């Protein structure tokens, strides 16, 4: 077994009821935009490419969770190429998704004065298509980082901007607007005047208990997260304070704030995953998450920099139904990938001949995958996995720690070859109750692809 990193040892010592930051490890993610829909958190993110030096961002990703700890990779749901009028192949900057009219709207900025576009879908998973075939907003070089608030009276507002804050009233169709674009006078930067808000970019608008909030990346650089409060959706705004101070460990930040099952959460990012492998600073960011709490007067309690332990798990995971392997609480060394498959591997479904399969890849000796809070109930006797063998190898199943009790071993040899997936079932020691599960991979390198798993109940 490879030597545990200091980060992994710290995580192993953390209480099992808490998650781990950063919450996504298989890809570099930034600019988190969470949406709550049908008791699920849909987390839309930017995507820093693995070889990025500066901002190399070509598409937007989606992750989902029902417990705030285990996150399922849903793949790339949109790209800058979806905007034919954009004419760029890099610049998938901070977006936000909004649900209204039984549709889902992605407000996407294309930088360098290209504008803000809007994609629409009937499903939060996509596919998303360009709604109007042109920019929704093309006002100035500040046209980045859109955020949307739908007020209680149904009026929707679109805000955006760096280094100033702009807003406009959206029409009910959510793909057009009425009235003038307004440069917010209270937060606007005015030459020669003090800047008490320290507003930089990345606004995120929300409402709580009748009070309006505008969170944003503040001060530069490094950026923290500041916020302002107002009595209406258009202000005037008063500076509320710092949610999180800037920290040398992260040059940037970008808030996304939601209420999920009665608890408020703030998302942002750091550079922890990148720093495990390289010493220089590149734009390869990783989304993190903390609980957000409020004082009786509505002001927000200050948070320290992103913790290692993250937030408490909300519920447990059912292993008796198929669990996608890309449902991960934490991992080291792994990537996720996807392929389009034809009928040789995919069941016919309403005439469709192909489907996207997302799976865990880049599996090498000593890599591991953690799934947190797995409820084995009265007991499990076997585990079934879907894999595609490359060189083959073993999958050890441990509980509670990476070197915890060994409850099963899956041999992945000649199960299936190449990109053809097959299933294999192996016995488990009778595991009962709730445990964290660690899949620890053994072999040489490029062992296999891992698609899904489930357990069978004890007889």
N, C-alpha and C positions, 0 to 999 in steps of 0.2 A: 504494500500500500504506500502511496506517495506520502511524503511528510505534509501534515496539515499546515496551511497558511495561518498566520496570526489571526487574520480576519475570520477564518473558519473556526478557529478555537474559541474566539470571542462569541461567535454565533452559537456554538455548541453549548456554551455556558449560560446563554440567555434562557429565560423562562420559556417553556415550550408553548405557552399561550400567546406569545408574541411572534410577529413575523420578523423579517430581516430586511434591512436596507442595503443597497438599492433593491427595489422589488423586481426588476428585470435584469437578468444577467446574460442571456443568450444573444442579445443584440444591444447596441448602443441606442438609447432612447432619450428624447429631450422634449421640452415644451408640452407637459402633460395637460390633457383636456378631458377630464372625467365627466361622464353623463350617467345618471341613475335612470334605469328603465326596467320596469317589471322585476324589481328586487335584485337586479344585476347591475354592477358597475361596469360601464363600457369606458375603457380608458384609451382614448386616441392620443397618439404621440407622434412627434417627429422622429426621424431615424438618421442618426449619424452613421455613415458608412465606416466599415472597419479600417479603411485606409485613409480616413479623413485627416487632414492637417488643419485646415480651416473648416468652414461650414460646407460640408459635402452632404447634401440632403436631397434625395430624389423622390422619396415617397413617404406616405404616412401609414402608420401601423395601428393595429387594434389589439387590445388585451381585455379579457373579461374576468370578473371574480364575483363570487357570492359570499366570500368570507374575508375579504381584504388582505388575505395572506397568500393563498394559492392563486396564481394568475395564469390564464390560458392564452397562448399565442394564437391569434386569429389571422395572422398574416398581414400583408399589405392591402389596404382597402382603397387607396387612392394614390395618384401620382401627379407630378407637375405636367406630365404628358396628357392628362385628362383635359387640360385646358389648351385646346388647339391654338387659341389666340395668344398664348403666353410666350411661345417661342423660346423657351428655356429648358434645359435638362438638369438644372441644379437650382434649388431654392425652395424646397418644401418646408417652409418655416411654420411658425406656430399657428395652429388652427383651433377651431372649436366646433363641436357638433351640438345641434339643438333639435329637439323633437317638437313638432307642431303639425297640425292638419293631417295627422296619421302619416307623416313623412319625416325624414331625417335630413337635416340640412348641414352640410359641411362648409364653413366659411374659411377659405384658404387664401393666405397672402402669397403673392409672387413678388419677390423683392426687386429692387432696382427700378422703382417707378413703373412696374408692370401693372399692379393693381391687386384688388381683392376679388376673387371669384367665389362662386357658390356651386357646390355639387349637391345633388338630391338623390334620395333612395327611399324605397318603401320599407327597408329593413335597416336596423342599425349596423348589420354586418355588410351592407352593400348588396349588389354593386351600385356605385355612385356614378351619376352622369352629370355633365355640365348642364346647369339649369337654364342658362340664358345665352350661352355662346359668346359672352363678352364680359368684361369686368363689371362687377356690381359697384365697386368703388374704384375710381381712378381720379384722385384728388391732388396728391402731392407725393414727394419722396418718402413721406411718413406713413404710407399705406401698408402697415404690417401689423401683426398681432391682433386680429379681430376677437372680440368677445361680445356675447349677446345676453341681454336681460329681457325677459318677458314679464311685464309688470302685472299686478293683480287685475287691472282693468283690461288686460289683453294687449295693450300697446307694447310692441317690441322695439328695443333700442339696440343699435349696433355701435360699438365703441372700438377704437383702434388708435395706434400711433406710437411713434418713436421719433423725436424726443418729446412731442406734445400729444395731448389726448384730444381726440375728435369723437363726435357722435352724430348720429342721424336717426330719425324715426323710420323703422321698417314698416312697410305695408303688411296687411294680413297674409299676403301670399309668401312673405319672407324672402322674396327674390327681387324686390324693388323697394324704393323708399320715396317718402314725401318730404317736402320742405328742404331747407338748406342744410348743408353740412356745416356743423358748428365746431369751432375750435374752443374747447372748454376754457372759459376765462379764469377759473379759479386755480386750475392745475397748470395752465400754460406757462411756459418759460418766457420771461420778459427780460430783455437785456437791461442790466443795471439794477435789477431788483432781486431781493432774497428769494430763495427757492425752498420754502419750508417743507414741501411735499417730497423732494428728492426723487420725483418721478423720472423713470428712465424709459421703460417699455413694458410689454407683457401685461396689459390690464386684464383683470378678471372681475366682472361685475356679478353681485349676488345680493339677495335681500333676506333679512332675518328679523322676525318680530317687528315688522314695520319700519325697520331701519335699512338704508341702502349703503352698500359697501363697494368700494373700488380698491381691490388689492392689485399690486403691481411690483415689478422688479424695481428696486430703489437703490439709488447711489451707484456709482461706478468708478472704478472697479476694485474689489469684487462687489457684485450685486447682492443685496439682501432682498427681503420681501417687506414692503411697507403697505400701508392702507390708509384710505380716507373714508369718511362717513358723511352721508347727506340725508336730507329729509325728502328728497325726490330722486327720481332716476336721472335727472339732469343737474343735480346739485342744488345750490352751491355746496362744494365739498369742503370739509374741514379735515386737516391732517389728524389721523388717529394714532399713529405711532409705527413702530417696527414689529412685524410678526416674527421676523428672523433677521438678525444682523448679517451683513456680508462677512465672508470668511475667506482667508487666503486659500483654503482648500478647494474653493469653487469660484471661478471668476464670474460666472453668471448664475442666474436663477430665473424661474418663471412659475408663478403660482397657478394652480387649478384647485378650486374649492367646491366641495359638495357636502350635503347632509345625507348620510346613509344610515337608515334604521335608527334615527334619533341621535346619531353622533356626527359631529362635523369633522371633516378631514381637509388637510392641505397637502397638495402634491407639489413637488418641485424637482430639482435634479442636483446631482453632484458628479464628481469625476472618479469615484472610488474604484470602479471596475478597470478603467484605463490605467490608473496608477498602480495596479497590481502587476502590470506587465511592462510599462514604459515609464521613464523618468521625466521626459520632456512633456510640455503641455500641448495637447492637441484637442480639437473640438470633438471629443468622443465622450458623450455624457450619459448619465444613468438616472432614471427617475426614482425618486424616493418619496416617502409618505410619512406624515405624522398626524396625530389627533390635534384638533383645534378647539380651544375652549374660550369662553367669553366671560367677562365680568358682568355683574348685575346691571351696569349702565350700558351694556352693549359693546364696550371696547374689547379688544382681543388680547388675550394673555400672551406675553412674549414667549417664544420658543428658543431653545438653544439650536445650534446647528444640527443638521440631520443626524439622528441617532443610528446606532447599529441595529438595535432591537426592533425599531419600527412600531407597529400598532398591534393591538390585541386581535386575535382571530375571532371572527363572528360566525360561530357554528362549526360544523365538522364536515368532512368529505366522505361520501358513500363509495366504498371500493367495490361494491357488488354490481354496480353498473359500470360500463366501459368508461375508463378515465383516460383522456388523451395524455400521451407522454409529455406533451408540451404544456401541461398543467403543472406549474413548478412554484414552490415557495422559495427555494434557493438552489443554485447549482454552481459547479466550477468546471471549467474547461469545455463546456458544451455549447453548441449552436442549435438553432432551429432552421429548417429548410422546408421547401415545398416542391411538389412535382404535379404536373397535370397528367392524369392517368386515363388511359382508354379502357375499353370494355374488358380487357384481359384481367384487370384488377378491380373493377368497379361494377357493382350491381346496377342493372338497368333501373333507372328511376325517372318515370314520366318522360321517356324518350330521350333522356340525356345520355350522351355517349362518353362523357368525360367528367372528371371532378378533380378538385384540388385536394391533395393529401399533404398535411403539415405534419412534420415529425422531428424528433431530436436527432441531430447529426453531430459530426466531429467528435465521435465517442472514442476516447483513447484510454489507456491503462491508468487507473487511479482517479479518473473523472467521476463525479457523482451528481445525483439529482435527488433533492429532498422534496417530499410532499408532506404537508403538515396537517396534523389533526385528523388522521384517518380513523374512522370508526368501524372497527371489525366486529362490533356488537358481541354476539355470543360465540363467535369463533369462525376462523377460515382455515381450510384444509389444503388449498391449492391456489396457484396464481397462473393466469393465462396472459401471455404477452403476444403482441403482433410486432414482428421484426423483419428486417431484410438483412441477411448476412453479407458482409463484405469479406473480411478475414475471419470473422467469427470470434467468439470469446465467451466470457461469463458475465452474468449479472447477479451480483450478490444482493440479497434483500436483508437489510438491517433495520432494527427498530430503535427509535429514540435518539440514537447518536450514530455518527458515521462509522464508528467502531463498536456500536452497540450489539445486542444479541443477534446472531445470524439465524434467521428464521427460514431461509430458502436460498437456493442457487438455481438460476436458469442457465442452461447451456445453450448458447446460440451458435450452433455449428450445423451447416447443411440444412438449416430450417428452410431457408429460401436464399436465392443467390441474386446478386446485383440489385436492381431496383424492384424486384418482385417480392412482395410482402407475404409472409405466412405466419401461422400461429403455432405456439408451443406452450404446453402446460407442464408445470413442475410442482411437486408437493411443497407445502408450507407446514412448518410446525404450527400447532393450533394456537393462533394468535387471537386474543380476545381484548375487547375494550378499545380505547382511543390511544393511538400511537402516532408519532411522526415516523415516516418510512423513508429510508435512504436506499436508493439504488446505486450501488457502487460497482463500477465496471472494471473488469480484469481482462488482460490479454496483451496485445502489442499496440498497434495503432490502427485507426480507421476500422474499428471492430464490426460495427453494424449500424443500421438505422433502427430507431425505436419509435413505434407509432402509437400504441395504446396498451393498457393493461387493465385487468380486473381480477378479483379473487372469487373463489368458489366457497360456499359455506361448508362448515364442518358437517359431516354426516352423523 
